[in-house]
Amino acid sequence: MQEISIRFLARRTGISASALRYYETRGLFKPQRNRAVQRRYPRLDIRRVSILIIVKKCGFRLRDIKELLAALPQNRSPTAAEWALVSKAMRAKNSASHQLTGSLGKLL
């Protein structure tokens, strides 16, 4: 599996290296370390970070994002069926959020 540096991942996704390190502390990513103790991410993490960005913009919390990412395979690209499960989970959480917002709106 091809590995990339944190700098490459940050540039490729538009996320700062410090944000990537923060997400690592929250358990969203688990980069390997090389002999010089530098973080080495699997190239597949470009897609995972992209998912994180999109889902975060939709208002999901990091713990929800962590659950979604945990459903995806760590060592290979997801299959169509795996993407469908994650997509379904995202829609379910988003629907529940909209229902709560609608209920709160009725109270006001």
TITORNU-195233 format. One line per 2 residues: number of its first residue (from 0); their letters; for each residue z, y, x of N, C-alpha, C, O. Coordinates in nm, 3 decimals, decimal comma. Layout:
BEGIN
NUM) a) Z/Y/X/Z/Y/X/Z/Y/X/Z/Y/X; ...
# end
This chain:
BEGIN
0) mq) 0,000/-0,118/0,085/0,000/0,000/0,000/0,000/0,124/0,090/0,079/0,135/0,183; -0,089/0,216/0,059/-0,098/0,338/0,139/0,019/0,432/0,106/0,052/0,453/-0,011
2) ei) 0,079/0,486/0,210/0,192/0,577/0,192/0,151/0,719/0,231/0,065/0,739/0,316; 0,214/0,816/0,166/0,184/0,956/0,192/0,313/1,032/0,220/0,422/0,988/0,184
4) si) 0,299/1,146/0,285/0,416/1,228/0,319/0,458/1,311/0,198/0,382/1,326/0,102; 0,578/1,364/0,205/0,627/1,451/0,099/0,542/1,578/0,092/0,519/1,632/-0,016
6) rf) 0,496/1,624/0,207/0,412/1,744/0,212/0,280/1,720/0,138/0,235/1,805/0,060; 0,218/1,605/0,163/0,093/1,571/0,095/0,115/1,560/-0,055/0,036/1,613/-0,133
8) la) 0,222/1,492/-0,095/0,252/1,476/-0,237/0,277/1,611/-0,303/0,231/1,636/-0,414; 0,350/1,697/-0,235/0,379/1,830/-0,290/0,250/1,910/-0,308/0,229/1,972/-0,412
10) rr) 0,166/1,909/-0,207/0,040/1,984/-0,217/-0,051/1,927/-0,325/-0,114/2,002/-0,400; -0,057/1,798/-0,333/-0,148/1,732/-0,428/-0,106/1,754/-0,572/-0,191/1,761/-0,661
12) tg) 0,025/1,765/-0,597/0,074/1,777/-0,735/0,116/1,919/-0,773/0,133/1,949/-0,892; 0,131/2,005/-0,674/0,175/2,142/-0,703/0,324/2,156/-0,722/0,371/2,260/-0,767
14) is) 0,399/2,052/-0,689/0,545/2,054/-0,697/0,599/2,079/-0,558/0,546/2,026/-0,460; 0,703/2,159/-0,547/0,759/2,186/-0,414/0,828/2,062/-0,358/0,873/1,975/-0,432
16) as) 0,835/2,057/-0,226/0,903/1,945/-0,160/1,050/1,940/-0,201/1,106/1,832/-0,217; 1,111/2,057/-0,218/1,252/2,059/-0,258/1,269/2,000/-0,398/1,369/1,934/-0,425
18) al) 1,174/2,025/-0,487/1,180/1,966/-0,621/1,165/1,814/-0,613/1,234/1,741/-0,685; 1,076/1,768/-0,528/1,060/1,623/-0,510/1,188/1,560/-0,458/1,228/1,452/-0,502
20) ry) 1,254/1,628/-0,363/1,382/1,575/-0,312/1,487/1,575/-0,422/1,567/1,482/-0,430; 1,487/1,678/-0,507/1,581/1,682/-0,619/1,556/1,566/-0,715/1,649/1,497/-0,756
22) ye) 1,429/1,544/-0,750/1,397/1,432/-0,839/1,437/1,299/-0,776/1,473/1,204/-0,847; 1,429/1,291/-0,645/1,475/1,170/-0,576/1,625/1,151/-0,597/1,670/1,039/-0,624
24) tr) 1,703/1,258/-0,585/1,849/1,246/-0,605/1,882/1,207/-0,748/1,986/1,147/-0,774; 1,794/1,241/-0,842/1,815/1,206/-0,983/1,764/1,066/-1,016/1,776/1,020/-1,130
26) gl) 1,706/0,998/-0,916/1,662/0,861/-0,935/1,523/0,844/-0,995/1,488/0,734/-1,037; 1,443/0,951/-0,998/1,310/0,940/-1,055/1,210/0,881/-0,956/1,113/0,817/-0,997
28) fk) 1,234/0,901/-0,827/1,147/0,849/-0,722/1,232/0,788/-0,612/1,344/0,832/-0,587; 1,177/0,686/-0,548/1,249/0,618/-0,440/1,155/0,600/-0,321/1,102/0,491/-0,299
30) pq) 1,135/0,707/-0,244/1,046/0,693/-0,129/1,108/0,605/-0,021/1,231/0,595/-0,009; 1,022/0,542/0,057/1,067/0,466/0,173/1,088/0,564/0,287/1,047/0,680/0,279
32) rn) 1,152/0,519/0,392/1,170/0,601/0,512/1,101/0,531/0,628/1,107/0,409/0,641; 1,036/0,610/0,712/0,974/0,552/0,831/1,074/0,552/0,946/1,190/0,588/0,926
34) ra) 1,032/0,515/1,064/1,124/0,507/1,179/1,184/0,642/1,215/1,295/0,650/1,268; 1,111/0,748/1,187/1,160/0,884/1,214/1,242/0,937/1,095/1,276/1,055/1,092
36) vq) 1,273/0,851/1,000/1,352/0,880/0,880/1,284/0,983/0,789/1,351/1,055/0,715; 1,153/0,990/0,794/1,076/1,077/0,705/1,046/1,002/0,576/1,024/0,881/0,576
38) rr) 1,045/1,075/0,467/1,011/1,014/0,338/0,863/0,975/0,337/0,777/1,052/0,382; 0,835/0,857/0,287/0,698/0,808/0,271/0,686/0,756/0,128/0,751/0,659/0,089
40) yp) 0,603/0,822/0,052/0,583/0,788/-0,088/0,461/0,697/-0,104/0,362/0,713/-0,032; 0,466/0,603/-0,197/0,344/0,528/-0,227/0,242/0,624/-0,289/0,280/0,713/-0,365
42) rl) 0,118/0,606/-0,259/0,013/0,694/-0,313/0,016/0,697/-0,466/-0,024/0,797/-0,526; 0,062/0,590/-0,527/0,073/0,584/-0,673/0,167/0,690/-0,729/0,158/0,723/-0,847
44) di) 0,256/0,743/-0,646/0,350/0,844/-0,694/0,280/0,975/-0,730/0,339/1,058/-0,799; 0,158/0,996/-0,684/0,083/1,115/-0,728/0,071/1,112/-0,880/0,093/1,213/-0,947
46) rr) 0,037/0,997/-0,932/0,023/0,982/-1,078/0,159/0,996/-1,146/0,169/1,059/-1,251; 0,262/0,937/-1,088/0,395/0,943/-1,149/0,447/1,087/-1,153/0,507/1,128/-1,252
48) vs) 0,424/1,163/-1,046/0,466/1,304/-1,044/0,385/1,382/-1,148/0,440/1,469/-1,216; 0,257/1,352/-1,161/0,175/1,419/-1,261/0,227/1,393/-1,401/0,230/1,484/-1,485
50) il) 0,268/1,271/-1,428/0,327/1,237/-1,558/0,454/1,318/-1,578/0,476/1,374/-1,685; 0,538/1,324/-1,475/0,662/1,400/-1,482/0,633/1,545/-1,520/0,701/1,601/-1,606
52) ii) 0,535/1,606/-1,456/0,502/1,746/-1,482/0,462/1,766/-1,628/0,510/1,858/-1,695; 0,375/1,680/-1,677/0,327/1,692/-1,815/0,440/1,673/-1,915/0,457/1,752/-2,008
54) vk) 0,517/1,568/-1,895/0,624/1,536/-1,989/0,733/1,642/-1,985/0,791/1,676/-2,088; 0,761/1,695/-1,868/0,861/1,801/-1,855/0,815/1,926/-1,930/0,895/1,992/-1,996
56) kc) 0,687/1,958/-1,922/0,633/2,074/-1,995/0,642/2,054/-2,145/0,645/2,151/-2,221; 0,646/1,929/-2,189/0,660/1,899/-2,332/0,806/1,908/-2,378/0,835/1,888/-2,495
58) gf) 0,896/1,937/-2,285/1,036/1,956/-2,321/1,126/1,835/-2,305/1,241/1,838/-2,350; 1,078/1,730/-2,241/1,162/1,612/-2,221/1,267/1,638/-2,113/1,241/1,711/-2,017
60) rl) 1,382/1,579/-2,129/1,489/1,589/-2,030/1,463/1,489/-1,917/1,390/1,391/-1,935; 1,523/1,516/-1,802/1,501/1,428/-1,686/1,545/1,285/-1,715/1,480/1,191/-1,668
62) rd) 1,651/1,266/-1,789/1,694/1,128/-1,816/1,593/1,055/-1,903/1,575/0,934/-1,889; 1,526/1,129/-1,995/1,421/1,067/-2,076/1,298/1,035/-1,990/1,235/0,930/-2,005
64) ik) 1,267/1,126/-1,899/1,154/1,105/-1,808/1,181/0,985/-1,718/1,091/0,906/-1,690; 1,304/0,972/-1,674/1,341/0,858/-1,589/1,318/0,727/-1,664/1,269/0,630/-1,605
66) el) 1,352/0,722/-1,791/1,328/0,602/-1,872/1,179/0,572/-1,884/1,137/0,457/-1,872; 1,101/0,676/-1,906/0,956/0,656/-1,919/0,897/0,604/-1,788/0,817/0,511/-1,788
68) la) 0,936/0,665/-1,677/0,883/0,622/-1,548/0,930/0,481/-1,512/0,857/0,406/-1,446; 1,050/0,446/-1,555/1,102/0,311/-1,526/1,019/0,203/-1,596/1,014/0,089/-1,551
70) al) 0,954/0,241/-1,705/0,871/0,145/-1,779/0,739/0,116/-1,707/0,670/0,019/-1,740; 0,703/0,199/-1,610/0,578/0,180/-1,536/0,603/0,096/-1,411/0,711/0,104/-1,352
72) pq) 0,506/0,017/-1,370/0,524/-0,063/-1,249/0,536/0,026/-1,124/0,474/0,132/-1,117; 0,615/-0,018/-1,029/0,640/0,059/-0,908/0,535/0,035/-0,799/0,512/0,122/-0,716
74) nr) 0,473/-0,082/-0,800/0,389/-0,121/-0,687/0,240/-0,136/-0,718/0,164/-0,187/-0,635; 0,198/-0,091/-0,835/0,057/-0,100/-0,871/0,029/0,000/-0,983/0,120/0,055/-1,044
76) sp) -0,098/0,021/-1,009/-0,137/0,110/-1,119/-0,104/0,043/-1,252/-0,117/-0,078/-1,265; -0,060/0,121/-1,349/-0,029/0,064/-1,480/-0,153/0,013/-1,551/-0,262/0,066/-1,535
78) ta) -0,133/-0,091/-1,629/-0,242/-0,143/-1,712/-0,254/-0,055/-1,837/-0,167/0,028/-1,863; -0,360/-0,074/-1,911/-0,379/0,001/-2,036/-0,265/-0,026/-2,134/-0,219/0,064/-2,204
80) ae) -0,219/-0,150/-2,137/-0,109/-0,186/-2,228/0,020/-0,115/-2,187/0,097/-0,071/-2,273; 0,045/-0,106/-2,057/0,166/-0,037/-2,010/0,158/0,113/-2,040/0,258/0,174/-2,078
82) wa) 0,039/0,172/-2,022/0,022/0,313/-2,058/0,046/0,333/-2,207/0,108/0,431/-2,248; -0,003/0,240/-2,287/0,014/0,251/-2,432/0,161/0,248/-2,471/0,203/0,323/-2,559
84) lv) 0,241/0,163/-2,406/0,384/0,158/-2,435/0,453/0,289/-2,399/0,536/0,339/-2,475; 0,419/0,345/-2,284/0,480/0,472/-2,241/0,437/0,584/-2,335/0,518/0,668/-2,374
86) sk) 0,310/0,584/-2,372/0,259/0,686/-2,464/0,329/0,677/-2,599/0,364/0,779/-2,659; 0,348/0,555/-2,647/0,416/0,534/-2,774/0,561/0,584/-2,766/0,609/0,648/-2,860
88) am) 0,629/0,556/-2,657/0,767/0,603/-2,639/0,772/0,756/-2,635/0,863/0,816/-2,690; 0,674/0,818/-2,568/0,669/0,964/-2,563/0,650/1,022/-2,702/0,717/1,119/-2,739
90) ra) 0,559/0,964/-2,778/0,535/1,014/-2,914/0,659/0,997/-3,001/0,691/1,085/-3,081; 0,729/0,885/-2,987/0,850/0,861/-3,066/0,958/0,964/-3,034/1,021/1,019/-3,124
92) kn) 0,979/0,990/-2,906/1,080/1,089/-2,867/1,039/1,229/-2,912/1,123/1,307/-2,957; 0,911/1,259/-2,900/0,862/1,390/-2,941/0,875/1,408/-3,092/0,910/1,516/-3,139
94) sa) 0,846/1,303/-3,168/0,858/1,307/-3,313/1,002/1,330/-3,354/1,029/1,411/-3,443; 1,094/1,259/-3,290/1,236/1,276/-3,321/1,281/1,419/-3,292/1,360/1,476/-3,367
96) sh) 1,232/1,474/-3,184/1,266/1,612/-3,147/1,215/1,710/-3,252/1,286/1,803/-3,290; 1,091/1,690/-3,299/1,033/1,778/-3,401/1,109/1,765/-3,533/1,128/1,865/-3,604
98) ql) 1,153/1,645/-3,566/1,230/1,626/-3,689/1,363/1,700/-3,680/1,406/1,762/-3,778; 1,427/1,694/-3,566/1,554/1,764/-3,546/1,533/1,914/-3,556/1,610/1,984/-3,621
100) tg) 1,429/1,963/-3,492/1,398/2,107/-3,498/1,370/2,150/-3,641/1,416/2,256/-3,684; 1,297/2,070/-3,715/1,270/2,100/-3,857/1,396/2,102/-3,939/1,412/2,188/-4,025
102) sl) 1,486/2,009/-3,914/1,614/2,005/-3,986/1,698/2,128/-3,954/1,761/2,186/-4,043; 1,699/2,167/-3,827/1,775/2,287/-3,789/1,715/2,412/-3,854/1,787/2,502/-3,896
104) gk) 1,582/2,415/-3,862/1,515/2,529/-3,924/1,552/2,542/-4,071/1,563/2,654/-4,122; 1,571/2,432/-4,140/1,609/2,434/-4,281/1,751/2,486/-4,299/1,782/2,546/-4,402
106) ll) 1,836/2,465/-4,202/1,974/2,512/-4,209/1,983/2,664/-4,193/2,075/2,728/-4,243; 1,887/2,718/-4,122/1,890/2,862/-4,095/1,823/2,935/-4,203/1,815/3,058/-4,200
# end
